[in-house]
Amino acid sequence: MKVVIVGGGFAGLACAQGLGGSEHQVLVIDRRNYHLFQPLLYQVATGALSPADIAEPIRKLLKRHRNISVIMGDVAGVETTERQVVMDDGARYPFDVLILATGSQYAYFGNDQWAEFAPGLKTIDNARVHRSRLLSAFEKAERSNNAEERAKLTTTVVIGGGPTGVEMAGAIAELGRWTLAGEFRNVDPSTSRVILVEGSPSILGQFPEDLVRYSRKALGDLGVEIRTQTRVLGINSDGVQTSEGFIAAGTVVWGAGVTATPAAKWLGIETDRSNRIPVDQTLMVKGLEGVYALGDIALFMQDGVPLPGLAQVAKQQGEYLGHFLREQPSTRRAEPFRFKNKGNTAVIGRHAAIFDFGHFHLKGRVAWFLWAIVHVYLLVSFEKRALVSLQWLWRYITKARGVRIIR
């Protein structure tokens, strides 16, 4: 059986690994040659880690499986009748089973022009842009003799109060408060401002109230200003126009909303408002036999509600489908997929994190250590685990960030 997997993220990689060594011919297609551990991208953006620390070549991860091939390229479409994946260069790859796991991208709610001034945080390029803008802003402020301009340059606005926004806001605050403190002569980085803007009444809306209260206090202790029930009306090179007024800023980070990548267009099917593809309880695209959707692009209903776009959801779906396709004939139906929540987490800063396990909650230093252990464990290779662990230990001792090259 020929299996084509489009996407080398958490879902696609887990599915491929589950099929490794089987009798199936597996082809993995991705527009990049590496698997990226997105949950730690914010640490690349703030100089704590380098891109190589959280990325690993897909070929390296799958090389021991002789039945798996890897192609780097862009998919242009899918011919479901002829059962072929069509590449942008015209190449075609036949399949018996097609697995789409192309992930998500940031949504600007019809204002795509904002992306130029407020990139999201989904790719290594995004992270590098943010790191360069953050560090360049302080360099420009050091040279400026205008107090108003220095204040603008050392102000960062983070849009979106979900886990990504909260983690980014806390990391940027620590960058100015600890890492850069004492390194400049005309500007004091410890007085820089970080403003977290959220349109809803609360940050971290998917977390219980006690963890939200703790997070607000922890961010406040770092000097982060939280502005909830504040809508973004415009973004330009000078800052952000909100429903509460204009905020002059040197750096703007977007983390307000995501939408599935447009894989549904390849199939010619209707989606929900977030472009997610409706799937049945076995992750098969409704109405398309042998075509599956996993991770952020899949609209999977469990207990009457759609599963969120989380790494643990994507990974479990990939493991489930890989196991089924490996062990069962393609004509036999799988047992329904069931997501097992292993806890939602967010880190605010040094010694400050939250964990929601449903029946009990963790916060503070214990949650922070658990967050670090879990994220190191989830890295895809022993080498990455060792490197990240050593860098975090050094950062913990010195409060330093070693990756501060402006490119």
Secondary structure as a PSIPRED ss2 file (coil, helix, strand):
# PSIPRED VFORMAT (PSIPRED V4.0)

   1 M C   1.000  0.000  0.000
   2 K E   0.000  0.000  1.000
   3 V E   0.000  0.000  1.000
   4 V E   0.000  0.000  1.000
   5 I E   0.000  0.000  1.000
   6 V E   0.000  0.000  1.000
   7 G C   1.000  0.000  0.000
   8 G C   1.000  0.000  0.000
   9 G C   1.000  0.000  0.000
  10 F H   0.000  1.000  0.000
  11 A H   0.000  1.000  0.000
  12 G H   0.000  1.000  0.000
  13 L H   0.000  1.000  0.000
  14 A H   0.000  1.000  0.000
  15 C H   0.000  1.000  0.000
  16 A H   0.000  1.000  0.000
  17 Q H   0.000  1.000  0.000
  18 G H   0.000  1.000  0.000
  19 L H   0.000  1.000  0.000
  20 G C   1.000  0.000  0.000
  21 G C   1.000  0.000  0.000
  22 S C   1.000  0.000  0.000
  23 E C   1.000  0.000  0.000
  24 H C   1.000  0.000  0.000
  25 Q E   0.000  0.000  1.000
  26 V E   0.000  0.000  1.000
  27 L E   0.000  0.000  1.000
  28 V E   0.000  0.000  1.000
  29 I E   0.000  0.000  1.000
  30 D E   0.000  0.000  1.000
  31 R C   1.000  0.000  0.000
  32 R C   1.000  0.000  0.000
  33 N C   1.000  0.000  0.000
  34 Y E   0.000  0.000  1.000
  35 H E   0.000  0.000  1.000
  36 L E   0.000  0.000  1.000
  37 F C   1.000  0.000  0.000
  38 Q H   0.000  1.000  0.000
  39 P H   0.000  1.000  0.000
  40 L H   0.000  1.000  0.000
  41 L H   0.000  1.000  0.000
  42 Y H   0.000  1.000  0.000
  43 Q H   0.000  1.000  0.000
  44 V H   0.000  1.000  0.000
  45 A H   0.000  1.000  0.000
  46 T C   1.000  0.000  0.000
  47 G C   1.000  0.000  0.000
  48 A C   1.000  0.000  0.000
  49 L C   1.000  0.000  0.000
  50 S C   1.000  0.000  0.000
  51 P H   0.000  1.000  0.000
  52 A H   0.000  1.000  0.000
  53 D H   0.000  1.000  0.000
  54 I C   1.000  0.000  0.000
  55 A E   0.000  0.000  1.000
  56 E E   0.000  0.000  1.000
  57 P E   0.000  0.000  1.000
  58 I H   0.000  1.000  0.000
  59 R H   0.000  1.000  0.000
  60 K H   0.000  1.000  0.000
  61 L H   0.000  1.000  0.000
  62 L H   0.000  1.000  0.000
  63 K C   1.000  0.000  0.000
  64 R C   1.000  0.000  0.000
  65 H C   1.000  0.000  0.000
  66 R C   1.000  0.000  0.000
  67 N C   1.000  0.000  0.000
  68 I E   0.000  0.000  1.000
  69 S E   0.000  0.000  1.000
  70 V E   0.000  0.000  1.000
  71 I E   0.000  0.000  1.000
  72 M E   0.000  0.000  1.000
  73 G C   1.000  0.000  0.000
  74 D C   1.000  0.000  0.000
  75 V E   0.000  0.000  1.000
  76 A E   0.000  0.000  1.000
  77 G E   0.000  0.000  1.000
  78 V E   0.000  0.000  1.000
  79 E E   0.000  0.000  1.000
  80 T C   1.000  0.000  0.000
  81 T C   1.000  0.000  0.000
  82 E C   1.000  0.000  0.000
  83 R C   1.000  0.000  0.000
  84 Q E   0.000  0.000  1.000
  85 V E   0.000  0.000  1.000
  86 V E   0.000  0.000  1.000
  87 M E   0.000  0.000  1.000
  88 D C   1.000  0.000  0.000
  89 D C   1.000  0.000  0.000
  90 G C   1.000  0.000  0.000
  91 A C   1.000  0.000  0.000
  92 R E   0.000  0.000  1.000
  93 Y E   0.000  0.000  1.000
  94 P E   0.000  0.000  1.000
  95 F C   1.000  0.000  0.000
  96 D C   1.000  0.000  0.000
  97 V E   0.000  0.000  1.000
  98 L E   0.000  0.000  1.000
  99 I E   0.000  0.000  1.000
 100 L E   0.000  0.000  1.000
 101 A C   1.000  0.000  0.000
 102 T C   1.000  0.000  0.000
 103 G C   1.000  0.000  0.000
 104 S E   0.000  0.000  1.000
 105 Q E   0.000  0.000  1.000
 106 Y E   0.000  0.000  1.000
 107 A C   1.000  0.000  0.000
 108 Y C   1.000  0.000  0.000
 109 F C   1.000  0.000  0.000
 110 G C   1.000  0.000  0.000
 111 N C   1.000  0.000  0.000
 112 D H   0.000  1.000  0.000
 113 Q H   0.000  1.000  0.000
 114 W H   0.000  1.000  0.000
 115 A H   0.000  1.000  0.000
 116 E H   0.000  1.000  0.000
 117 F C   1.000  0.000  0.000
 118 A C   1.000  0.000  0.000
 119 P C   1.000  0.000  0.000
 120 G C   1.000  0.000  0.000
 121 L C   1.000  0.000  0.000
 122 K C   1.000  0.000  0.000
 123 T C   1.000  0.000  0.000
 124 I H   0.000  1.000  0.000
 125 D H   0.000  1.000  0.000
 126 N H   0.000  1.000  0.000
 127 A H   0.000  1.000  0.000
 128 R H   0.000  1.000  0.000
 129 V H   0.000  1.000  0.000
 130 H H   0.000  1.000  0.000
 131 R H   0.000  1.000  0.000
 132 S H   0.000  1.000  0.000
 133 R H   0.000  1.000  0.000
 134 L H   0.000  1.000  0.000
 135 L H   0.000  1.000  0.000
 136 S H   0.000  1.000  0.000
 137 A H   0.000  1.000  0.000
 138 F H   0.000  1.000  0.000
 139 E H   0.000  1.000  0.000
 140 K H   0.000  1.000  0.000
 141 A H   0.000  1.000  0.000
 142 E H   0.000  1.000  0.000
 143 R H   0.000  1.000  0.000
 144 S C   1.000  0.000  0.000
 145 N C   1.000  0.000  0.000
 146 N C   1.000  0.000  0.000
 147 A H   0.000  1.000  0.000
 148 E H   0.000  1.000  0.000
 149 E H   0.000  1.000  0.000
 150 R H   0.000  1.000  0.000
 151 A H   0.000  1.000  0.000
 152 K H   0.000  1.000  0.000
 153 L H   0.000  1.000  0.000
 154 T C   1.000  0.000  0.000
 155 T E   0.000  0.000  1.000
 156 T E   0.000  0.000  1.000
 157 V E   0.000  0.000  1.000
 158 V E   0.000  0.000  1.000
 159 I E   0.000  0.000  1.000
 160 G C   1.000  0.000  0.000
 161 G C   1.000  0.000  0.000
 162 G C   1.000  0.000  0.000
 163 P H   0.000  1.000  0.000
 164 T H   0.000  1.000  0.000
 165 G H   0.000  1.000  0.000
 166 V H   0.000  1.000  0.000
 167 E H   0.000  1.000  0.000
 168 M H   0.000  1.000  0.000
 169 A H   0.000  1.000  0.000
 170 G H   0.000  1.000  0.000
 171 A H   0.000  1.000  0.000
 172 I H   0.000  1.000  0.000
 173 A H   0.000  1.000  0.000
 174 E H   0.000  1.000  0.000
 175 L H   0.000  1.000  0.000
 176 G H   0.000  1.000  0.000
 177 R H   0.000  1.000  0.000
 178 W H   0.000  1.000  0.000
 179 T H   0.000  1.000  0.000
 180 L C   1.000  0.000  0.000
 181 A C   1.000  0.000  0.000
 182 G C   1.000  0.000  0.000
 183 E C   1.000  0.000  0.000
 184 F C   1.000  0.000  0.000
 185 R C   1.000  0.000  0.000
 186 N C   1.000  0.000  0.000
 187 V C   1.000  0.000  0.000
 188 D C   1.000  0.000  0.000
 189 P H   0.000  1.000  0.000
 190 S H   0.000  1.000  0.000
 191 T H   0.000  1.000  0.000
 192 S C   1.000  0.000  0.000
 193 R E   0.000  0.000  1.000
 194 V E   0.000  0.000  1.000
 195 I E   0.000  0.000  1.000
 196 L E   0.000  0.000  1.000
 197 V E   0.000  0.000  1.000
 198 E C   1.000  0.000  0.000
 199 G C   1.000  0.000  0.000
 200 S C   1.000  0.000  0.000
 201 P C   1.000  0.000  0.000
 202 S C   1.000  0.000  0.000
 203 I C   1.000  0.000  0.000
 204 L C   1.000  0.000  0.000
 205 G C   1.000  0.000  0.000
 206 Q C   1.000  0.000  0.000
 207 F C   1.000  0.000  0.000
 208 P C   1.000  0.000  0.000
 209 E H   0.000  1.000  0.000
 210 D H   0.000  1.000  0.000
 211 L H   0.000  1.000  0.000
 212 V H   0.000  1.000  0.000
 213 R H   0.000  1.000  0.000
 214 Y H   0.000  1.000  0.000
 215 S H   0.000  1.000  0.000
 216 R H   0.000  1.000  0.000
 217 K H   0.000  1.000  0.000
 218 A H   0.000  1.000  0.000
 219 L H   0.000  1.000  0.000
 220 G H   0.000  1.000  0.000
 221 D H   0.000  1.000  0.000
 222 L C   1.000  0.000  0.000
 223 G C   1.000  0.000  0.000
 224 V E   0.000  0.000  1.000
 225 E E   0.000  0.000  1.000
 226 I E   0.000  0.000  1.000
 227 R E   0.000  0.000  1.000
 228 T C   1.000  0.000  0.000
 229 Q C   1.000  0.000  0.000
 230 T C   1.000  0.000  0.000
 231 R C   1.000  0.000  0.000
 232 V E   0.000  0.000  1.000
 233 L E   0.000  0.000  1.000
 234 G E   0.000  0.000  1.000
 235 I E   0.000  0.000  1.000
 236 N E   0.000  0.000  1.000
 237 S C   1.000  0.000  0.000
 238 D C   1.000  0.000  0.000
 239 G E   0.000  0.000  1.000
 240 V E   0.000  0.000  1.000
 241 Q E   0.000  0.000  1.000
 242 T E   0.000  0.000  1.000
 243 S C   1.000  0.000  0.000
 244 E C   1.000  0.000  0.000
 245 G E   0.000  0.000  1.000
 246 F E   0.000  0.000  1.000
 247 I E   0.000  0.000  1.000
 248 A E   0.000  0.000  1.000
 249 A C   1.000  0.000  0.000
 250 G C   1.000  0.000  0.000
 251 T E   0.000  0.000  1.000
 252 V E   0.000  0.000  1.000
 253 V E   0.000  0.000  1.000
 254 W E   0.000  0.000  1.000
 255 G C   1.000  0.000  0.000
 256 A C   1.000  0.000  0.000
 257 G C   1.000  0.000  0.000
 258 V E   0.000  0.000  1.000
 259 T E   0.000  0.000  1.000
 260 A E   0.000  0.000  1.000
 261 T C   1.000  0.000  0.000
 262 P C   1.000  0.000  0.000
 263 A C   1.000  0.000  0.000
 264 A H   0.000  1.000  0.000
 265 K H   0.000  1.000  0.000
 266 W H   0.000  1.000  0.000
 267 L H   0.000  1.000  0.000
 268 G C   1.000  0.000  0.000
 269 I C   1.000  0.000  0.000
 270 E C   1.000  0.000  0.000
 271 T C   1.000  0.000  0.000
 272 D C   1.000  0.000  0.000
 273 R C   1.000  0.000  0.000
 274 S C   1.000  0.000  0.000
 275 N C   1.000  0.000  0.000
 276 R C   1.000  0.000  0.000
 277 I E   0.000  0.000  1.000
 278 P E   0.000  0.000  1.000
 279 V E   0.000  0.000  1.000
 280 D C   1.000  0.000  0.000
 281 Q C   1.000  0.000  0.000
 282 T C   1.000  0.000  0.000
 283 L C   1.000  0.000  0.000
 284 M E   0.000  0.000  1.000
 285 V E   0.000  0.000  1.000
 286 K C   1.000  0.000  0.000
 287 G C   1.000  0.000  0.000
 288 L C   1.000  0.000  0.000
 289 E C   1.000  0.000  0.000
 290 G C   1.000  0.000  0.000
 291 V E   0.000  0.000  1.000
 292 Y E   0.000  0.000  1.000
 293 A E   0.000  0.000  1.000
 294 L C   1.000  0.000  0.000
 295 G H   0.000  1.000  0.000
 296 D H   0.000  1.000  0.000
 297 I H   0.000  1.000  0.000
 298 A E   0.000  0.000  1.000
 299 L E   0.000  0.000  1.000
 300 F C   1.000  0.000  0.000
 301 M E   0.000  0.000  1.000
 302 Q E   0.000  0.000  1.000
 303 D C   1.000  0.000  0.000
 304 G C   1.000  0.000  0.000
 305 V E   0.000  0.000  1.000
 306 P E   0.000  0.000  1.000
 307 L C   1.000  0.000  0.000
 308 P C   1.000  0.000  0.000
 309 G C   1.000  0.000  0.000
 310 L C   1.000  0.000  0.000
 311 A H   0.000  1.000  0.000
 312 Q H   0.000  1.000  0.000
 313 V H   0.000  1.000  0.000
 314 A H   0.000  1.000  0.000
 315 K H   0.000  1.000  0.000
 316 Q H   0.000  1.000  0.000
 317 Q H   0.000  1.000  0.000
 318 G H   0.000  1.000  0.000
 319 E H   0.000  1.000  0.000
 320 Y H   0.000  1.000  0.000
 321 L H   0.000  1.000  0.000
 322 G H   0.000  1.000  0.000
 323 H H   0.000  1.000  0.000
 324 F H   0.000  1.000  0.000
 325 L H   0.000  1.000  0.000
 326 R H   0.000  1.000  0.000
 327 E H   0.000  1.000  0.000
 328 Q C   1.000  0.000  0.000
 329 P C   1.000  0.000  0.000
 330 S C   1.000  0.000  0.000
 331 T C   1.000  0.000  0.000
 332 R C   1.000  0.000  0.000
 333 R C   1.000  0.000  0.000
 334 A C   1.000  0.000  0.000
 335 E C   1.000  0.000  0.000
 336 P C   1.000  0.000  0.000
 337 F C   1.000  0.000  0.000
 338 R C   1.000  0.000  0.000
 339 F C   1.000  0.000  0.000
 340 K C   1.000  0.000  0.000
 341 N C   1.000  0.000  0.000
 342 K C   1.000  0.000  0.000
 343 G C   1.000  0.000  0.000
 344 N E   0.000  0.000  1.000
 345 T E   0.000  0.000  1.000
 346 A E   0.000  0.000  1.000
 347 V E   0.000  0.000  1.000
 348 I E   0.000  0.000  1.000
 349 G E   0.000  0.000  1.000
 350 R C   1.000  0.000  0.000
 351 H C   1.000  0.000  0.000
 352 A E   0.000  0.000  1.000
 353 A E   0.000  0.000  1.000
 354 I E   0.000  0.000  1.000
 355 F E   0.000  0.000  1.000
 356 D E   0.000  0.000  1.000
 357 F C   1.000  0.000  0.000
 358 G C   1.000  0.000  0.000
 359 H C   1.000  0.000  0.000
 360 F C   1.000  0.000  0.000
 361 H E   0.000  0.000  1.000
 362 L E   0.000  0.000  1.000
 363 K E   0.000  0.000  1.000
 364 G C   1.000  0.000  0.000
 365 R H   0.000  1.000  0.000
 366 V H   0.000  1.000  0.000
 367 A H   0.000  1.000  0.000
 368 W H   0.000  1.000  0.000
 369 F H   0.000  1.000  0.000
 370 L H   0.000  1.000  0.000
 371 W H   0.000  1.000  0.000
 372 A H   0.000  1.000  0.000
 373 I H   0.000  1.000  0.000
 374 V H   0.000  1.000  0.000
 375 H H   0.000  1.000  0.000
 376 V H   0.000  1.000  0.000
 377 Y H   0.000  1.000  0.000
 378 L H   0.000  1.000  0.000
 379 L C   1.000  0.000  0.000
 380 V C   1.000  0.000  0.000
 381 S C   1.000  0.000  0.000
 382 F H   0.000  1.000  0.000
 383 E H   0.000  1.000  0.000
 384 K H   0.000  1.000  0.000
 385 R H   0.000  1.000  0.000
 386 A H   0.000  1.000  0.000
 387 L H   0.000  1.000  0.000
 388 V H   0.000  1.000  0.000
 389 S H   0.000  1.000  0.000
 390 L H   0.000  1.000  0.000
 391 Q H   0.000  1.000  0.000
 392 W H   0.000  1.000  0.000
 393 L H   0.000  1.000  0.000
 394 W H   0.000  1.000  0.000
 395 R H   0.000  1.000  0.000
 396 Y H   0.000  1.000  0.000
 397 I H   0.000  1.000  0.000
 398 T H   0.000  1.000  0.000
 399 K C   1.000  0.000  0.000
 400 A C   1.000  0.000  0.000
 401 R C   1.000  0.000  0.000
 402 G C   1.000  0.000  0.000
 403 V C   1.000  0.000  0.000
 404 R C   1.000  0.000  0.000
 405 I C   1.000  0.000  0.000
 406 I C   1.000  0.000  0.000
 407 R C   1.000  0.000  0.000
